[in-house]
Every structure is written in structure tokens, then in C-alpha cells.
Amino acid sequence: MSRRTLLVAALACSASALAAQSRSQELITNARALIAARDFPRADVALSGALESALYLLDSVNVFVWRGILEHLRGNDSLARLSFRQVVSLHQTQVKGLDQISPGLEDLFESEARPFRVYADSELDQRAAWVSGPKFGYPPELLPRRVTGHAIVHATIDSLGKAEALGFMVLESPDQAFDAPLQQMMLAAQFTPARRKGHAVRSDVTMGFDLRPPAPENPTRLITTAREQLRTRHADSALALTAQALDSANHVTPGERVFALLVQGMALRQKGRDSLATVSFNAGLAGYRDLTARGIDLAPFLKRLADSIRISRRAAPMEAPTVVGTVDEPPALIRHPPIRYAPEMQALRIGGTVVVEATLDTTGRVLPATVKIVQTPNPVFDAESKRVVLAAEYRPARVRGRTARVTIRQPITFAAY
């Protein structure tokens, strides 16, 4: 006998079987015999005693089943429903043989159990069927390997046609990375629910899916869409699109690679990830210079984009300072004056990063006597770098909750564009 299926036996039992029963089972057996004899008052008393002496869950389930039968035979279907509801609350959603006792009992019990019971295919008049759902999201981490294969999933579909998260399982898959996207797709899908006797019911489905990487896409179109996403402040979408454009499966050209890296840098900067944005910008602009040096004619829009990024980077804020020593909360650069790039150095395309060391007092101000250059690509940049640091404003560092005097190293980059 399964946990969710209870078989109602005949209304009578032998004396030898009775002797082997527990007190609760004995009283239930007596109640069944009294119900068969239509002695409902005494049957009621016997069932009350059986519930009081029940030691096991199945004993309690049996009491409520037979109390439901008793109330139905008395003509009290509302009380019968209450008893059957107790049976369902004890995780018993199917009782066989009820109609052998009285026609209509099975439907009465099923009306209470239907929202909780999961029906087998053999019990259905109509199976659940897929109506609509999102496109399967191929895992980006599998794109380099182009993993393909067949997946089989199992899910419970509720009476509204939605897959239940608790009942979802991946039975077969070529890679575990497919499991989460498969679940997301199934949970977002819409099904026509299974039906039994005119009612929408819960049921199980097993489905198979062929998993293949997406077909190559036009990188330029992807990057253009990424720029549109940036205009609406959707940096995450833009990053996903540029990563997709840079996928080797899309056969990105050198010019498209430059385009993607520059837009990727813009997206990273919009998210406040300045160090990663710098990496993308440097790679994109290096590729741009290489292509132009080789005389490759690039699209005007790409030239305009590269020029705008070069200009914006010259006016961009300085990078965060590093601390010499250990603090609980590092100082933060609040503002600094514009960095003046000597025209003669621009003309010669000479650039680089100067590192200035200085000490901040407990208010975050730079102590002039402590300012010195510790790294420089060219002495021409030194005076301007000292001027910028002396005029900069910082939020002070903290040690053990108090503002503290610290020594910092502040990088200042002069871009040679």
C-alpha cells in the first residue's frame, strides 16, 4: 500500500484477524461492521475511540476515511467532506474502493483531494501539453566548446498550467550547466493543464529537448544593439551583447573587435567598474591604432567613437589612490582639478602614468612638503602631476573608527592619443 493510496477493505473481517489488531484497528474494524449493520450511533462511538487510541498515522487516516463514509451514509455530505479534508491534510490523496461502499463517495473524496493530488496518465482524460515558453538560454560558458546533446526533464504541472519548482528534475543532460536554463525555461512556460472528469488537475510530464548552441550572429548588429542598451542605462544587457559579439563562433573581424571592446568599456564604466573599463578601452584603442597604422579604412562611425573615447578619457577622473601601509578604511579621491596635457607631448604621442606619493592629514588634505614623484614616464609630466595632487580633495582614511594620517600613492595617466 503506497503512502498516498489507501485501499478500503470489505466492511467485515474475520475473528482471527481481529485478534491480531491494535486497539485502534480493532475499534475501526468494529465501526466498519456497525456501519454495515446501519448502526450509525455505535459506529460513531467506535470511531471516536479509535482516533483517541491511534498510535500511527495510518490509523488516524483510517478513522477519518471511515468517519467520512459514515457521515455520507447518514446523509451529511458537508461533514463527510470535513473528514475527507482531514485525510488529505495527512498527505493521503487517494482512497480506492469507495464507490463499492456507496456510489458517489469516490467523487466526494476526489473533490477534496483534487487540488493536492498528482494524477497518473492512466487516470487522465487529457494530458498536459506545452503551449508557449521562452527560448532556451544556451549557457555562455559552453559556447567555446559548442556542447550539444539531448536533455530529458520531469515536472509537475499544476491546475493552472504552470510547472512547479518543487517537482522539477533533470533526468538526462549532456552537461550540468544546462540544468539551470532548463529549469528557468520550464518554470516560465505555459501548459494546458491536464483534465479529469471536466476538471483541471495536477499531473506529471516528461519532456525531451535537443540542446544546440545558437547560430552565428552578426557582430556589428549585436554591438549596435549594445550601444542602444547603454543609452537606456542597461549596462548588463550591453555587456552580454558585446561578449556575444566577441565570441569566436560569430567570426568577428578586427574592426568589429575594436568596436566591441570600446562599447564594452563604455558599459563597464557605466557600471562603475573603471579598472575593467580601462582594460577594454586600452585593448580597443590599441587595436584601432594598429588598424589605422596598416592603412585599413575604418567606418566613420568607428572613428568618431574612438575619438570620443580618447577625449573623454583625458577628462576622466583619476584612478583611486593606493595606501602605503594598512588601514581599516582607505581614503577616497573626492575631486581634482582638470589635468593639463602639454601640447608638445600630445603632438609627439608621448604618454604614460605618473605615480605621486603624498601624505594626507586626518582631514584628508595633502601635506605639501610630502609630495614627491616615485614613478614617471617623462619628467615633463612631473610638475603637472604634483599640481593636481596638491589641489585634489580626499576623504580621510580611518583606523579603528578614527580618521588617520596616511601616505598614499596616486596614479595620474596622460593618454598618448
N, C-alpha and C positions, 0 to 999 in steps of 0.2 A: 504494500500500500504506500503510495507516494505521500510526500508531505502536504501537497496541495490537492490531493484527490482522496475522498473518503467514500468507501463503499457501504451503503446502508444495507445491512443484512436482513434476513427474514424477521418477522415480528415475534417469532417464538424460538426458543432454544432448548436443548436437552438438559436434564438434571445433572448429568456428568460434567457438561461444560460449565454449568452454573457453579459447581463446587470449586472449580479452578480459578474463578474470577476474584478480583479485588472487591472490596466493599462498594466502591463507586460503580464498577462494572456490574456487580450483582444488582444494584438498585436500578441501573439503566435497563438491564435485562427484564427486571420485574416491571418497570414502566412500559417497556415495549409490549409485554404480554397484556398489561392492563389497557393499553391503547387498543390492542387488537380486540379486546373484550368490550371496548367502548366505555370502560370505567375511567373516565377522564379525571375526576377529582382525586382518586387514589394515585393515578399516574402522575398527576401534578406534584403530589406529596413525595413520591418516589424520586422524581427528577430533582426536586429541591434538595433532598438528602444526598443524592448522587453528586450534585455540584459542591456541597459542603465537604464531602469526603474525597473529592477528586485530588489525586496526587500528581497526575501527569497532564500535560497539555491536551493530549488526545482524549482523555476522559472528559475534560471540560468541553472540548469541541463536540463530543458525542452528546453531552447533556443538552447543549444549545440546539443541535440538529433535531433531537427528538422533542425538545420543547417547541421548536418551530412547527414540527409535524403535528404535535398535539394541538397547538393554537389554530392551525389551519383546519384540522378536523372539527374543532369547536366552532369554526366559522369566524375566527378572529384573525383575519389576514394581516391587519396592521401590527398585532402582537407577534405574529409569525415572522413578519419582516424584521422586527426588532431582534428576535432571536437569531435569525439568519445573518443579520448585520454583525452580531457578536461572533458568529462563526468566521465571517470574512475578516474581522479585526484580529482574529487569531491565526491569520495567514492561511486559512483553508478556503480556497476559491472554487472548489469543485466537489460536489457530492453526487455520486451515481446511485441510481435505483429509486429516486424519489417518486417518479411517476408510477412505479409499481405499487406504491402505497396509496397514492391519490393523484389522479390526473390534475395537472396544473401546478403541482408542487415544484417541479423542476424549473418551470418558468419563473415562479415566485422567487426561488433561491437565486436564479441567474440574474434577475433584475437587481439584486443587491450586490452580487459578485462581479457583474459585468465591468464596472469601471476599474477593477483591480486585477482581473484575470487576463492572462495572455493565452489566446486561443491557438490551437494547432491547426495546420492547414486542413486536416480532415474534418474539422468542425465548422469551417467557414463556408459561406455561400459565395463570397467574393474575396479574393486575396488583396492585400495592399499592393499598390502599384505606384511607381515613380511618376510624378507629374512634371516637376521642374526643380532646378537647383543650380547653384553656381558652378562655374567652370573649375575643374580640378586645378589646384595650385601646385604645379610641379616644384619640388624643393630646390631652391637655388644652389644648395651645396652639392647636389647631384648632377648639376648641369655639366661640369667639366668631364664627368665620366659618362654622361648620356645614358644613365641606367634606364632600362626598360624591363617590362615584365607584367605579370598578371596578379591582381590582388583580389581576395575574397573577403568580404566583410559580413558581419552578422549584426542586426539591430532589431530592437523592439519598436514598432510603430504605434503611437498612441491613437486614440479615437478621433483626434483632430488631424491626423496625417503627418505628425512630426516624429522624427527619430528621438528616442530617449537616450540621453548620455550614459545613464547607468547600464543600459543593456548593450552598448556598442562594443564590438570586438573585431579586431583584425585577425582573421583566421589564417591568411596567407598573404605574403608580400615579398617582393624581391629585395627590399631594404627597409629597415626600421624608420628611416627618415620619411617614408611615405605615410606612416601611421597617423601623425597629427593632421596633415592635409586631408586624408581620407575621412577622418572624424569630423573635421570642420565642414567638409562638403556634405556629408550625410546629415549632420545636425541642422544645416541651413536649407536642406532640400524639403520640398513639399510632396507628400504622397496622397493618393486617395486611400483613406483608411479601409481596412478590411471590414466586411459586413457579415452579420449573422442574424437571421430572423428579422431583417429590416433595421438592425441597429449597427452603428459604427462601433467597432471593438478593437482592442489591442491585439496585436499579432506580431510574430517574428518574421523577418525577411532575411534571406541570404542573397547577396548580390556580388557579381564579379565585375571588375574594371580592368581594361587594358591601360597600362601606365606608360606613357611615352613623353619624352621631352618636347617642349614646344618647337614648332618650325622656326627656322631663322627669321628674324625680323629686320626691318630697315633701320640701321643705327641712327641715321640722321633724323628719321621720324621720331624715334624714341627720345633723342636728346632734345629735339624741338618741343616735344610734349613735356619733358622735364623742365624746360625753361618756363613753359606756361604754368606748371605747377608751382614754380618758385614765385611767380607773380601773385599767386593766391596764397602764399605763405605755407605751402605744403612741401616742406623740405624733405620729409621722409619719403614721400612719393617720388620726388625728383631724384633722390639718391638711389632708390630702387630702379628707376628707369635708366639712369646713367650706368649703373652696374650691369644691367641687362644689355645695354648698348655695347659695353666693353667686353662682353662675353665673346670668346673666340669663335663660338658657333655662329655668330652673326657676321663673321668675316669683315670686321671693322677696318677701314682704310686708315692710313696715318693721319690724314686730315680729320677724319671723324673721331679718331682717338684724341687728338688735340681738343676738338670741340667738346667731347665728353668730359675730359679731365678739367677743363675750365668751368663747365657748368657744375660738375661735381664739387669743385672748390667753392663755387658760389653757394651751393646747397649746404655744405659743411659750415661755411661762415655764417649762414642764416641760422644754423642750429647752435652757434657759439663754439664750435669745435675748431678754433683758429689754427691750432698746430697741424691738424689733419688737412685743413683748407690750404695751408701754406704748402704742404707736400703736393697736393693736387695741382695747385697753381704753378709751382716750380716745374713739375713734370710737364704740364700742358704748355707752358711758355717755352720751356727748353725744346719741346717738340716743334713748336711754332717757329722758333729761330732756326732750327735745323732745316725745316722745310723751305723757309724763305731763303736761307743761305744756299740751298741747292737749286734755287730758281723755280721752285714749284709754285704755280699761280694758285692761290687760295681764294675761296669765295669771299666777296666783300663783307658779308655779314660776320665771317670768322675774323677777318682783320679788325673790324670795328669792335668785336667782343674782346679780342686780345688787347687792343689799345685801351679800352675802357677799364679792363682789369689792371693793366700796368699803372694807369693814372690813379685808380682807386687805392692800389697798394702803397703808392708813395705817400698818400694822405692817411693811410690806415693807422690805427693806434699801435703803439709799441707792444711787444710781447711782455708777458708778465715777468717780473724780476725773480731771480733765484736768491735764496738766503744762504749766507756763509755761516754755518752753524745749525743749531736745532731750535725750533720754536714750536709752540703749540698751534698758533695761528699765524701764517705768513702775512707779510704786508701785501697790500694790493695797490696797483697803479690806478689812480683816480682820473687824472688828466695830465696832459703835457702840451707844450706849445707845438705848432707845426714844425716839421723837420725840413730844414732848408738844404736842398741837394745842390752843391756847387755846379753851376752850368758847365764849367770846363770838364768836370768829371762825368757829367751826363753825356757830353759830346764824345768823350773818349770811351764811353760804355764801361766805366770803371765803377764797381760797386763792392758790396760786402757788408759784413756785420761787425760793428764795433761793440766791445763789451766794456762798460763803465762800472767801476766799483765805487761805492759810496756808503756812508753810514747814515742811517735815519735815526733821529732822536725819538723820544717817546710820544711826540705829537705827529710823527710821520714826515717831518721836514728833513731835507738833505743838509748835512753839515758841510759847508763849502770846502773847508780845509781837508776833508777826507776824499774828495772826488779825484779819481785817477783812472787812466786808461790801462786796462790789463790785456786787451787784445784789439788789434786794428788791422784792417787790410791795407790801409794807406793813411799816413799822418794827416793828410788834408781833411779827413773826416773828424779828427780828434776834437778840435775846438768846438765844432757844432754839436758833437755828442755831449761834451761837458755842459754846454749851454742848455741843452734840452733837459738833461738830468737835474741840473741846478734849479730849473724852473718848474720841474714836474711836482705833482702833489700825490702823496701816498696815504693810504690808511695804515696806521701803525701796526706793528706786529704785537702779538700777545704771548706772554709766558705765564702759566698758572693764573690765567684770568686777568693779568695786568698788562698794560702797554709796556713795551720793552724797546730798548735801543738795540738795533741790529745792523749788520753790514750786508748789503745786497750787491748783486751783480746784474746790471740792467743791459740787455742786448738792444742795439739800435741798428736796423738794417737799412742800407742805402741800396735800392734795387737798380741794377745797371740795365735799364731798358731804354 
